[in-house]
């Protein structure tokens, strides 16, 4: 049986393995928040999954540049914002831009990087449970199933414009409910 002889690189290899393990943990834990961030920058876009995948690929390829102990989420949001801008450039060439670059920049600056996101998700879940069946169906069809409002209008026999108004009202009500819940008030 061959004897394993430790080398001078053994401590460095162990350190690299720990760094990689921590990086994978941070990347995995950030997926929900990264997706939400990308959705907020690309409302209604069917390309969110592609941008998330490109963001993950860029983060993975840049992992050696990430310094442990710094804010991983802030770094990953910056990468995601750049990937959104790349996607927007491709969409401009196709002629399908819905939101201006200036608005994307403002949205990216306004979104908090830190905070109690578990509490936010709990508040959102509680607020979603307060929706009527029709409201919940509209939200699920649009955001969970990724259907366009036009497709859902055809399925339900309603006008897309009416669904847009309903969805806008639902979003407003959800935002107010979450804000009230997060501030200790119950809507």
C-alpha positions as CSV (number, residue, x, y, z in Angstrom):
1,X,0.0,0.0,0.0
2,X,1.4,3.4,-1.0
3,X,2.0,5.9,1.8
4,X,0.5,9.3,1.4
5,X,3.1,11.9,1.9
6,X,1.8,15.4,2.9
7,X,3.1,18.2,0.7
8,X,3.5,21.9,1.3
9,X,0.4,22.4,-0.8
10,X,-1.8,20.4,1.5
11,X,-2.9,23.3,3.7
12,X,-3.6,25.4,0.6
13,X,-5.6,22.6,-0.9
14,X,-7.7,22.3,2.3
15,X,-8.2,26.1,2.3
16,X,-9.3,26.0,-1.3
17,X,-11.7,23.2,-0.6
18,X,-13.2,25.1,2.3
19,X,-13.5,28.3,0.2
20,X,-15.2,26.3,-2.6
21,X,-17.6,24.7,-0.1
22,X,-18.5,28.0,1.4
23,X,-18.9,29.6,-2.1
24,X,-21.3,26.8,-3.1
25,X,-23.3,27.3,0.1
26,X,-23.6,31.0,-0.4
27,X,-24.5,30.6,-4.1
28,X,-27.2,28.0,-3.2
29,X,-28.7,30.0,-0.4
30,X,-28.9,33.1,-2.6
31,X,-30.9,31.5,-5.5
32,X,-34.4,32.6,-4.3
33,X,-33.3,36.2,-3.6
34,X,-31.3,36.4,-6.9
35,X,-34.4,35.2,-8.8
36,X,-36.6,37.8,-7.0
37,X,-34.1,40.5,-7.8
38,X,-33.9,39.6,-11.4
39,X,-37.7,39.5,-11.6
40,X,-37.9,42.9,-10.1
41,X,-35.6,44.2,-12.8
42,X,-37.4,42.4,-15.6
43,X,-41.1,42.5,-14.7
44,X,-43.1,40.2,-16.9
45,X,-40.1,38.9,-18.9
46,X,-40.0,35.3,-19.9
47,X,-36.2,35.5,-19.8
48,X,-35.8,35.6,-16.0
49,X,-34.6,31.9,-15.9
50,X,-32.1,32.5,-18.6
51,X,-30.7,35.6,-16.8
52,X,-30.5,33.7,-13.5
53,X,-28.6,30.8,-15.3
54,X,-26.2,33.3,-16.9
55,X,-25.7,35.0,-13.5
56,X,-24.9,31.7,-11.8
57,X,-22.5,30.9,-14.6
58,X,-20.7,34.2,-14.3
59,X,-20.6,33.9,-10.5
60,X,-19.2,30.4,-10.7
61,X,-16.6,31.5,-13.3
62,X,-15.6,34.4,-11.1
63,X,-15.6,32.5,-7.8
64,X,-11.8,32.9,-7.4
65,X,-12.3,36.7,-7.2
66,X,-14.9,36.6,-4.4
67,X,-13.3,37.3,-1.0
68,X,-14.8,35.4,1.8
69,X,-16.2,37.6,4.6
70,X,-17.5,40.2,2.1
71,X,-21.1,40.6,1.2
72,X,-21.9,37.8,-1.3
73,X,-25.4,38.9,-1.9
74,X,-24.3,42.5,-2.9
75,X,-21.7,41.0,-5.2
76,X,-24.2,38.6,-6.8
77,X,-26.8,41.3,-7.2
78,X,-24.2,43.4,-9.1
79,X,-23.5,40.5,-11.4
80,X,-27.2,39.9,-11.9
81,X,-27.8,43.5,-12.7
82,X,-25.1,43.3,-15.4
83,X,-26.6,40.2,-16.8
84,X,-30.0,41.9,-16.9
85,X,-28.3,44.7,-18.9
86,X,-26.7,42.2,-21.3
87,X,-30.1,40.5,-21.7
88,X,-31.6,43.9,-22.4
89,X,-29.0,44.6,-25.1
90,X,-30.0,41.3,-26.8
91,X,-33.7,42.2,-26.5
92,X,-33.1,45.7,-28.0
93,X,-31.6,44.0,-31.0
94,X,-34.8,42.0,-31.2
95,X,-36.9,45.1,-30.6
96,X,-38.6,43.8,-27.4
97,X,-37.8,46.2,-24.5
98,X,-40.5,46.9,-22.0
99,X,-38.6,48.9,-19.3
100,X,-36.0,51.7,-19.7
101,X,-32.3,51.3,-18.7
102,X,-32.8,54.2,-16.3
103,X,-35.7,52.4,-14.5
104,X,-33.6,49.2,-14.2
105,X,-30.9,51.2,-12.6
106,X,-33.3,52.8,-10.2
107,X,-34.9,49.5,-9.3
108,X,-31.5,47.9,-8.6
109,X,-30.5,50.8,-6.3
110,X,-33.8,50.7,-4.4
111,X,-33.9,47.0,-3.5
112,X,-32.4,46.2,-0.2
113,X,-29.4,43.8,-0.1
114,X,-29.7,43.1,3.6
115,X,-32.7,42.5,5.9
116,X,-34.8,39.8,7.2
117,X,-35.9,38.1,4.0
118,X,-37.3,35.1,5.8
119,X,-39.7,37.4,7.6
120,X,-40.6,39.1,4.3
121,X,-41.3,35.7,2.7
122,X,-43.5,34.7,5.7
123,X,-45.4,38.0,5.5
124,X,-45.8,37.6,1.7
125,X,-47.1,34.0,2.2
126,X,-49.6,35.2,4.9
127,X,-50.8,38.0,2.6
128,X,-51.1,35.6,-0.3
129,X,-53.4,33.4,1.8
130,X,-55.7,36.4,2.3
131,X,-56.4,36.6,-1.5
132,X,-59.7,35.4,-2.9
133,X,-59.6,32.2,-5.0
134,X,-59.8,34.2,-8.3
135,X,-57.0,36.6,-7.2
136,X,-54.8,33.8,-6.1
137,X,-55.4,32.0,-9.4
138,X,-54.4,35.1,-11.4
139,X,-51.2,35.6,-9.4
140,X,-50.3,31.9,-9.7
141,X,-51.0,31.8,-13.4
142,X,-48.9,34.9,-14.0
143,X,-45.9,34.3,-11.7
144,X,-45.7,30.7,-10.8
145,X,-46.7,29.3,-14.2
146,X,-45.1,32.1,-16.2
147,X,-48.1,32.6,-18.4
148,X,-48.7,35.9,-20.1
149,X,-51.8,37.8,-19.1
150,X,-53.0,37.4,-22.7
151,X,-52.8,33.6,-22.4
152,X,-54.6,33.6,-19.1
153,X,-57.3,35.9,-20.6
154,X,-57.9,33.3,-23.3
155,X,-58.1,30.5,-20.7
156,X,-60.5,32.4,-18.4
157,X,-62.5,34.2,-21.1
158,X,-61.7,37.6,-19.6
159,X,-60.1,40.6,-21.3
160,X,-56.3,41.0,-20.9
161,X,-56.8,44.6,-20.0
162,X,-59.2,43.7,-17.2
163,X,-56.6,41.2,-15.9
164,X,-53.9,43.8,-16.0
165,X,-56.0,46.1,-13.8
166,X,-56.8,43.3,-11.4
167,X,-53.2,42.2,-11.2
168,X,-52.1,45.8,-10.5
169,X,-54.6,46.1,-7.7
170,X,-53.6,42.7,-6.2
171,X,-49.9,43.7,-6.3
172,X,-50.7,47.0,-4.5
173,X,-52.8,45.2,-1.9
174,X,-50.0,42.6,-1.4
175,X,-47.3,45.3,-1.1
176,X,-49.4,47.2,1.5
177,X,-50.2,44.0,3.4
178,X,-46.5,42.9,3.5
179,X,-45.4,46.4,4.6
180,X,-48.0,46.4,7.4
181,X,-47.0,42.9,8.5
182,X,-43.3,43.8,8.5
183,X,-44.0,46.9,10.6
184,X,-45.9,44.9,13.1
185,X,-49.4,45.9,11.9
186,X,-51.7,43.2,10.7
187,X,-53.8,44.0,7.6
